[in-house]
Amino acid sequence: MRRMGISGSVASVVIVMIGARAALAQAQTKPSHKPAALVNGEPIQMEEIDAVLKHEPPTPNAPSEIQRRQMQLEALSLVIDDRLVQQFLRKNGPAIPPAEVQKKLAELESSLKVQGRTVNDFLKENGLTVVQLQADTLKMLQWTAFVRQQIKEAELRSYYEENKDFFDQIKVRASHIVFRIPASATPAEVQASRVRLEKLRQDILVGKIDFVEAARKYSQCPSSQDGGNIGYFFRKYTVQEPIAKTAFAMKVSEISDVIQSDYGLHLIKVTDRKANGPPSDYEKIREEVRESCAMEMMNNLVAQLRKVAKIEINLPGESNPVQRASHQKVEERK
């Protein structure tokens, strides 16, 4: 996909969706059954989810029923995201001349030839028809063109400067203390937890208790066994944004105010900061910057589309079928 000039965010989706659409085409010859989900009225068939799961790497042990269920939900979430982007591009994507599609397909054919493979081999491996491959290529080209319309040079340079720590491969090591917040918690309960964590922060600052000891005693996270240590991480794509943003704005040994992520309330302490390579050169990594910016644009777009979409989940066992497959972001490392 990278050889076809596709941003990483779309490539990751399309790779798994290739098999999903092929499975759906085969499923259309089978007796109809209730779709696994509806996205703005468009059905997602169970075969599409199964096709995504087939791209998962094998595991040494068979997953438990709970694990299998979670894998299904995660696969469905990915298919829903793809369907939302597909719907968005149908309405807002730039027109792509057929010649551009053929040009990309020719590039794919040349790339495969270098590997000793043919387009027919590629189609057979992924269960695709030529028509399906053309449709996927069109969608990828639309997204690439849309990104270039939206991200001009000034925006790209600004994005680079705002995220220079990431492109310079700076890493920080941090520890945290977490108070988990249940989804059912009321605002009053959240505030009560915040007050308790702020009190604990004051106790740490005045020396009543050490951060490591406090983490072991009070943090509701497996990392508590290691004094709250969550290891080294980069500015992006490793831990949740509120955690990363806070940690990278701090000096070593500083303790943050109480911050909130999707998983609870946190106190962050930065314990180290180091470079993982030489400083970056914008001119040399412009396309890498563009790809990262496009990935973030994709994530933000999907989040916005989910807020207004009507998503009905019909997987067996789902008690509340509406809006149950929200895409989960990466949680802090345990």
N, C-alpha and C positions, 0 to 999 in steps of 0.2 A: 504494500500500500504506500509506503514511503517513496518507492520508486515511481509511483503514479502521481507524486506531488500532493499527497493528502495530508492534512494536519493530523497529529497523533490522536486527538480526541475523536475525530470521526473514524479514523482507521481502526481504532480499537473497537468501536461499535460495529463497523461494517464487517470486520473479520468474522465476528460471531453471527452477524445477521445474515451473511451469505448462506450458511447452512440452514438457518431458520426459515428463510423464504423458500428454499428448496424443499424443505420438509413440508411446508404449508402447501406447496404446489402438489406434492404427492398426496397430502391429506384430503385435497379437494375431491379425490376420486373415491374416498371412503364415506360411509354413512355420516351425515351431519350430526353434530353434538353441540352442547352448549359451549360457547367460547370460554377460555380461561379468564378473559378480561375484555372490557369494552373501553376504548379510549376515544372520548368524544363521539361515541356511537360506532367506531370502527372496531371490529372484532380482532382479538389476538387468540389464536388457537393453541391448544396444549402442545401440538406438534412443534410450534415455534419455540416454546420453552424447552422442550426436550432436545431440540437441535442445538440450543445454546449450551445446555448441560453437557452435550457430547464433546464440546470443545474444552471442557474442564480437564486438567491433567489428572491422571489416575491417582488414587490414594491407596496406601498399603492395606488399609482395612475398609470394609464396607461401611458407609455412613449409617449412623443410627437414624431412626425415623424422624427425630427432631432435627438432626443435621440435614437430612434429605429435604425436609420441609423448608428449612432456611435457605438451602441452595435453590430450591424452586422459586422462592420469593425473590431472591437476589437476581435470578435469571429473568424472571418476569419483570422486575424493575428495570433491567437493562433493555428489554424489548419495549417496554412502555416509553422509556426515554427516546429510543430510536423512532418509535411511531410518532411521538410528539414533534421531534425534529423533522421527520418526513412531512407531517402535516404543515408545519411552519414553512418549509421550503416550497411546498406546492403553492402556497399563497404569496410568499415573500421572496423566494429565491430568484436570482437573475436568470434570464433565458440563456441557455447554452446551445450554440449551433451544433447540429449533428456531426459536423466535421471535427469538432473538438472531442466529442466522445470517441469517434473512430481513431483520432490521433492518440488518445490515451490507451485505447485498446491495442493499438500497434506497438506502443511503448511496452505494454505488458507482455505482448507476444515476444518482443525482442529480449526482454528481461528473462522470460522463461526459457528462451532458446539458449541463452548463456548457461543456464542450469541443466540443459539437456532435456527440457520438458516442452510440451506443446500446450496451446490453449485448450485443446481437447482433454489433455491430462488434467489441467487445472479445473476444467468444468466437471470432469468425472470425480476428482478428489473432493470437490465441494458440493456435488449434487446439483449443479447449476445448469440452466439452459443459456444459450447465447443471449436471449431476450432479457433474462434476469440479470446477467452480467452487465449488459448495457444499461439497464435501469439503475443498478447500484453505482455504476461509473458516473451516470448523469447526476445522481444525488451527491456524490462526492465532489464533482466539479462545481455543482451549485453552491455547496457549502464553502469551498475554497474561494469562489468568486465573491460570495457574500462577505466572507472575512476580509478580503482585500478591499471591498467597498467601505467596510466599517472601520478598518484599522489603517489610518494614514500614517505617514512617516512621523509626524509630530506625536501622535498618540503612541506609536511604537517606541519612540525614544523616551517618552515620559514613562511608559510602562517599564522600560529597562531601568531607568533611574530609580523608580519606586521599589524595584525588586532586585537591586544590585547585589544585595547579600546572597540572593539565590543564585544569580548568574556567576557570582564570584566563588560559589561553592563554599560559603561560610557555613559552619555547623555550630550549634550550641548544644551543650548538655544541660539538662534541667531535671529538677525533681518537682513533684507536686503533691498537694494534699487535696483530695477530692471528697466533696459531699454530694452523693448522688441525688438527683431530683426525679422522682417517679413522674411518668407522663400524667398521672392523675392528680399531681400535687396542685393545691390551690395557691393563688398569689400570696396569701398569708403564710402558708407553709414554706414557700420559697423564701420569703422575707425572713422568717424565723431561722432558717438554715444559714442565710447570709449573715445574720447578726451573730450566730454562734461561730461562724468561720472568721468573721472580722475580730471577734473577741480572741480567738485562738491566734490570729495574726499578731495582735497586740502583745499577747503573752510571749510569743516568739521574739518580737522586737525588743522587749524589755528583759529578755533572758530568763523568764520563768520556765521555759521549756525549749529544748533544741528542736530545730526543724525536722531533723531525721527522727527523733523520738516522737514528735507530734504526728509525723506521717505514719509511723508504725502503730501508733496508738489510736489514731482517729480517721485516717484516710480510708475511704470505701473503694479501694482499688487494689488489685493484686500486687501492684508496685509497692504497696505499703510494706511488704516483707523486706524490700530493699531500701527502706527509708524514703520511699517515694520516687526513686530514681527511674526516669523513663529513657535514659540514654541520650545519644546524640541524634539530632535531626536537622534537616535543611529547612530553609524558610518556607518552602511550599511542598504540598503533596505528601507529607509524612504524618503530621498531626493536624488537628482541627485548627482553622484559621485564628480563632481568638487566642488559642494557646501559643501558636507560632508568632503571631503579631506581637503579643505581650513579651514573650521571651526574647525576641530579637531587638526589642526596644530597651532592654535592661542591661545593666552592667553585671559582671560576675559577682556573685554573693548577694545581689539585691533580691528582695522578696516583693512580689507584686501585691497590688490591691486584689480584692476578690473579683474574679472574672467568671463569666458564665459561658459554657459551651452547650452543645446538644446533650451532653452526658452529665451535666451537673455544674456545681460551683467549685472553683479551683483557687488555690494559692500556688504561685509558681516561684521557684527559686532557681536562678541560673548558676550552674556550678563550673562551667567552662565554655570557652568560645575559641574556635580555631578555624583557620583557612584550610580547605582541602585541595588547594591548587593555586596557581598564579591568578592575579586579577584578570577579569574578562575584558575583551576588546569588542565593543559593540559592533564595529564594522565587520568583524570576523564571524560573529554569531548572530547576525541580524535575523536570519531565517529561523534559528532556534528560538530567538525571542518572539518572533511572530507566531511560531507554533505554540509556545507556552501561553501567549496572550489569547490565541484562538481557543485553546483548551479551556481557559478560564471563561471566555465568552460562551463557550458551549455549556459549561456547568451553570453559569448564571442564567442562560436562556432556558435551559431545562427547568431550573428552579422556578422561574417566572411562569413558564407554560404549565407547570404542575399546579400552581396556585389557582389558575382559572379553568383548568381542564376538568371534565367530568370523567372520572376513572372508576370503573366498577370491577371489582375482583370477584371472580366466581370459582376460585380454586376450591376443591372439596375441603370442608372443615373451616372455611373462613366464616366467622359469625357476623362480621360487619363488612360487607363487600365494597363499600365506597371508600376510595382514597386510602387503601391499605398498603400500597406498594411504594411509598415515598422512598426515593433513592437515599441510602445511608452514606454519609461521608466517612472518611477514614477517622476512626477514633484514635485517641492518644495511645501510643504503644504501651503495653503492659510489661 
